[in-house]
Amino acid sequence: MRKKLDTTGNVFPMPVLMVATYNEDGSVDVMNAAWGTMQESGIVALNLSESHKTTQNILKRKAFTVSFADADHVAEADYVGMVSGNKEPDKFAKSGLTASKAECVDAPVINEFPICLECEFLAYQDEPYSCGVIGKIVNVTADESVLKDGNVDISLVNAIAFDPYTHGYYKVTERVGEAFQDGKKLIK
């Protein structure tokens, strides 16, 4: 039996994306953005309003990075999502996170998060139902600790997902099937 919920519909799981930029003075800015996805292969879409400090930095610098938050840094990821860079100029320093310069774009890599997408800004969509910031992924780096045979092993990443129904974070760690294989047994 199904029950009607007193809530708006939400998609689960939502990735916990850490979007990082440089401020005008060269200091690091990072925000937690759960509303993001791939628009097509190699193109990331982030639903960010222009009011975000991060969005303003992206529009000025034409670059940003996207990292996947992990279970070891839930408090830090949550903090940078709760505190606005417009109101707290030392937000990144207070988070305890550290950064390095990205190899291919004018944006920081947050060292604590094991996978990072370096993105060139393509467009900002300011229309109803749009995605906001669109970027082209030009480089991907991963900490060696999450690699197995030269490929990312998601079970080692300990990525977290956001549950918009209960406002919880959940680890994404266990492989449960083989894409484009398991369904073949139902093809007749």
Summary of the structure (lengths in Angstrom):
residues: 188
radius of gyration: 17.4
end to end distance: 30.7
largest distance: 61.6
contacts: 536
relative contact order: 0.20
helix: 20%
strand: 39%
